[in-house]
Amino acid sequence: MRILKYIRLLFCKPAEKEFFLQLCYLLGYIPGSLHYYRKAFTHKSAVNSQTKFKQYNERLEFLGDSIIDTIIADYLFHKYPHEPEGFLTKMKSKIVNRKSLNQIAVHMHLDSYLQSSILNVKENDAIGNAFEALIGAMYLDKGYTFTKKYFITNVIEKFFDIAFLEANDTNYKSQLLEIVQKRKQTVVFNSEETELSETDNVMSFVATVAIDNVIVATAKANTKKEAEQRASKIAIESITTV
């Protein structure tokens, strides 16, 4: 089968051959179904009425997000056989979050592969979404077992210091909840979706944190979760320095 794929490449267009070689260099293995990967690297901002193939990576992003969650849950479950669910949940959130996915994507130079009309894509969540879509493409192309092994070896073990994450809590929303509970205060999180940006064509969220009905922090991000995390960090700094 692999020989047949190479034979087909001999008769492919130069752009297809180039994309194949780029993927081999990026991933370190021989991809099979190139159309999955091409779709993974197509952001919706690059799709318009004149585009021949009106397909972009949001569905693969959805799939990849679920696959990543499953792999990390499986990995942590077996790595920490005696830890409770709460510990595993915290560890998972330290590995799988918008900031870490974006950083991994930047480190892998996925901006060089992503087709989009976004300015400064390295500073946009679209690059982390492309990483999730890439994992989705890998799963469809190679299957779960291959993807799991690849992700553990080339992502978890390469980009994360598990021992450090175990000793440090970066879930600011969780920290804030613990603080206000100890102080017997009330906390309310409110997140609102803002209008589409004309420059990057993505939605953003503004989150506010109110303690005892007083707004103490506001933050903006491209996802509701990240906006609340940023606002929670600001709130912690505010109430612990008073």
C-alpha positions as CSV (number, residue, x, y, z in Angstrom):
1,M,0.0,0.0,0.0
2,R,2.8,2.4,0.9
3,I,4.5,1.7,-2.5
4,L,1.2,2.5,-4.3
5,K,1.0,5.8,-2.5
6,Y,4.5,6.7,-3.6
7,I,3.6,5.7,-7.2
8,R,0.6,7.9,-7.1
9,L,2.7,10.8,-5.9
10,L,4.8,10.5,-9.1
11,F,1.8,11.6,-11.1
12,C,0.6,14.2,-8.7
13,K,0.8,18.0,-9.3
14,P,3.9,19.7,-7.9
15,A,1.9,21.4,-5.2
16,E,0.6,18.1,-3.9
17,K,4.1,16.6,-3.8
18,E,5.4,19.6,-2.0
19,F,2.6,19.4,0.6
20,F,3.3,15.7,1.1
21,L,7.0,16.4,1.7
22,Q,6.2,19.3,4.1
23,L,3.9,17.0,6.1
24,C,6.6,14.3,6.3
25,Y,9.0,16.9,7.7
26,L,6.5,18.4,10.1
27,L,5.1,15.1,11.5
28,G,8.0,12.7,11.2
29,Y,5.9,10.0,9.6
30,I,4.4,9.3,6.2
31,P,0.9,10.5,5.9
32,G,-1.8,8.6,4.0
33,S,-4.9,10.7,3.2
34,L,-3.5,14.1,2.4
35,H,-7.0,15.7,2.2
36,Y,-7.5,15.4,5.9
37,Y,-4.4,17.4,6.6
38,R,-5.1,20.0,4.0
39,K,-8.5,20.6,5.5
40,A,-6.9,20.8,9.0
41,F,-4.8,23.7,7.8
42,T,-7.6,25.6,6.2
43,H,-9.2,28.3,8.4
44,K,-12.6,29.5,7.6
45,S,-11.3,33.0,7.0
46,A,-9.5,31.6,3.9
47,V,-12.7,30.2,2.4
48,N,-14.8,32.5,0.2
49,S,-17.3,32.3,-2.6
50,Q,-14.5,31.9,-5.1
51,T,-12.9,29.0,-3.2
52,K,-13.1,25.8,-5.1
53,F,-13.4,23.5,-2.0
54,K,-15.5,25.2,0.6
55,Q,-14.2,23.1,3.5
56,Y,-12.4,24.3,6.6
57,N,-11.1,22.9,9.8
58,E,-13.8,23.5,12.4
59,R,-15.2,19.9,12.2
60,L,-11.7,18.4,12.5
61,E,-11.0,20.8,15.4
62,F,-14.0,19.5,17.2
63,L,-12.9,15.9,16.6
64,G,-9.3,16.6,17.6
65,D,-10.3,18.4,20.8
66,S,-12.2,15.2,21.8
67,I,-9.3,12.9,20.9
68,I,-6.8,15.0,22.8
69,D,-9.1,15.0,25.9
70,T,-9.4,11.2,25.7
71,I,-5.6,10.7,25.3
72,I,-4.8,12.9,28.2
73,A,-7.5,11.4,30.4
74,D,-6.2,7.9,29.6
75,Y,-2.6,9.0,30.2
76,L,-3.3,10.6,33.6
77,F,-5.6,7.7,34.7
78,H,-2.8,5.2,34.3
79,K,0.1,7.5,35.4
80,Y,-1.7,8.3,38.7
81,P,-3.6,5.1,39.7
82,H,-4.3,6.2,43.3
83,E,-5.2,9.9,42.8
84,P,-8.8,11.1,43.1
85,E,-10.9,12.5,40.3
86,G,-10.3,16.1,41.4
87,F,-6.6,15.8,41.0
88,L,-6.8,14.2,37.6
89,T,-9.2,17.0,36.5
90,K,-6.8,19.7,37.6
91,M,-3.8,18.0,35.9
92,K,-5.8,17.7,32.7
93,S,-6.7,21.4,32.7
94,K,-3.1,22.3,33.1
95,I,-2.1,20.4,30.0
96,V,-5.2,21.0,27.9
97,N,-5.9,24.7,27.8
98,R,-6.0,27.4,25.1
99,K,-2.6,28.9,26.0
100,S,-0.7,25.6,26.0
101,L,-2.3,24.5,22.7
102,N,-1.4,27.8,21.1
103,Q,2.2,27.6,22.3
104,I,2.6,24.0,21.0
105,A,1.2,25.1,17.6
106,V,3.6,28.1,17.5
107,H,6.6,25.9,18.4
108,M,5.6,23.4,15.6
109,H,5.5,26.4,13.2
110,L,1.9,25.6,12.2
111,D,1.5,29.2,11.1
112,S,3.6,28.2,8.0
113,Y,1.0,25.7,7.1
114,L,-2.2,27.3,8.1
115,Q,-4.2,29.0,5.3
116,S,-6.0,32.0,6.7
117,S,-6.5,35.7,6.3
118,I,-5.8,36.4,9.9
119,L,-3.1,39.0,10.7
120,N,-0.6,37.9,13.4
121,V,-1.9,34.4,13.4
122,K,0.7,33.4,16.0
123,E,-1.1,35.5,18.5
124,N,-4.6,34.2,17.6
125,D,-6.4,31.1,18.9
126,A,-6.8,29.9,15.3
127,I,-3.3,28.4,15.5
128,G,-4.2,26.3,18.5
129,N,-7.4,25.3,16.8
130,A,-5.3,24.2,13.8
131,F,-3.3,22.0,16.1
132,E,-6.5,20.3,17.4
133,A,-7.6,19.9,13.8
134,L,-4.3,18.3,13.0
135,I,-4.8,15.7,15.7
136,G,-8.3,15.1,14.3
137,A,-6.7,14.5,10.8
138,M,-4.1,12.2,12.3
139,Y,-6.8,10.2,14.0
140,L,-8.8,9.8,10.8
141,D,-5.6,8.9,8.8
142,K,-3.8,6.7,11.3
143,G,-6.3,5.6,14.0
144,Y,-6.4,6.1,17.7
145,T,-3.6,3.9,18.8
146,F,-1.1,5.6,16.5
147,T,-2.4,9.1,17.5
148,K,-2.2,8.3,21.2
149,K,1.4,7.1,21.0
150,Y,2.4,10.1,18.8
151,F,0.7,12.6,21.1
152,I,2.3,11.2,24.3
153,T,5.8,11.0,22.8
154,N,5.8,14.2,20.7
155,V,3.5,16.4,22.7
156,I,3.1,15.5,26.4
157,E,6.7,14.2,27.0
158,K,8.3,16.9,24.8
159,F,6.4,20.1,25.8
160,F,5.3,19.4,29.4
161,D,7.1,19.0,32.7
162,I,4.5,16.8,34.4
163,A,6.3,16.9,37.8
164,F,6.3,20.7,37.6
165,L,2.6,20.8,36.7
166,E,1.8,18.5,39.5
167,A,3.4,20.8,42.0
168,N,1.9,24.0,40.6
169,D,-1.7,25.1,40.3
170,T,-2.5,27.4,37.3
171,N,-6.2,27.0,37.4
172,Y,-6.9,30.6,38.5
173,K,-10.7,30.1,38.5
174,S,-10.4,27.2,40.9
175,Q,-8.0,29.1,43.1
176,L,-10.4,32.0,43.3
177,L,-13.3,29.8,44.2
178,E,-11.3,28.3,47.1
179,I,-10.3,31.8,48.3
180,V,-13.8,33.2,48.4
181,Q,-15.2,30.1,49.9
182,K,-12.7,30.3,52.8
183,R,-13.7,34.0,53.2
184,K,-17.4,33.1,53.1
185,Q,-17.9,35.5,50.2
186,T,-19.9,35.1,47.0
187,V,-18.4,35.2,43.5
188,V,-20.2,35.5,40.2
189,F,-18.6,35.0,36.7
190,N,-20.2,36.7,33.8
191,S,-19.0,36.3,30.2
192,E,-20.4,38.0,27.1
193,E,-19.6,37.4,23.5
194,T,-18.3,40.5,21.6
195,E,-18.8,41.4,18.0
196,L,-16.7,39.9,15.2
197,S,-13.4,41.6,14.7
198,E,-12.9,43.0,11.2
199,T,-9.2,42.1,11.2
200,D,-9.2,38.5,12.3
201,N,-12.8,37.3,11.7
202,V,-13.1,35.6,15.1
203,M,-15.3,36.0,18.1
204,S,-14.0,37.1,21.5
205,F,-15.4,37.1,25.0
206,V,-15.3,39.6,27.9
207,A,-15.4,38.1,31.3
208,T,-16.1,39.9,34.6
209,V,-15.7,38.7,38.1
210,A,-17.8,40.1,40.9
211,I,-17.2,39.3,44.6
212,D,-20.0,40.2,47.0
213,N,-21.7,42.0,44.1
214,V,-18.7,44.2,43.4
215,I,-16.9,43.8,40.0
216,V,-13.2,43.3,40.8
217,A,-11.8,42.1,37.5
218,T,-12.4,42.2,33.8
219,A,-10.6,40.4,31.0
220,K,-10.9,39.6,27.3
221,A,-9.9,36.5,25.3
222,N,-10.9,34.5,22.3
223,T,-12.7,31.8,24.3
224,K,-15.0,32.1,27.3
225,K,-12.8,29.7,29.4
226,E,-9.6,31.7,28.8
227,A,-11.4,35.0,29.5
228,E,-12.6,33.7,32.8
229,Q,-9.2,32.4,33.7
230,R,-7.6,35.7,32.9
231,A,-10.2,37.6,34.9
232,S,-9.8,35.2,37.8
233,K,-6.0,35.8,37.9
234,I,-6.6,39.5,38.0
235,A,-9.2,39.1,40.8
236,I,-6.8,37.0,42.8
237,E,-4.1,39.6,42.5
238,S,-6.6,42.3,43.5
239,I,-8.0,40.7,46.6
240,T,-4.7,39.2,47.9
241,T,-2.8,42.5,47.7
242,V,-5.4,44.6,49.6
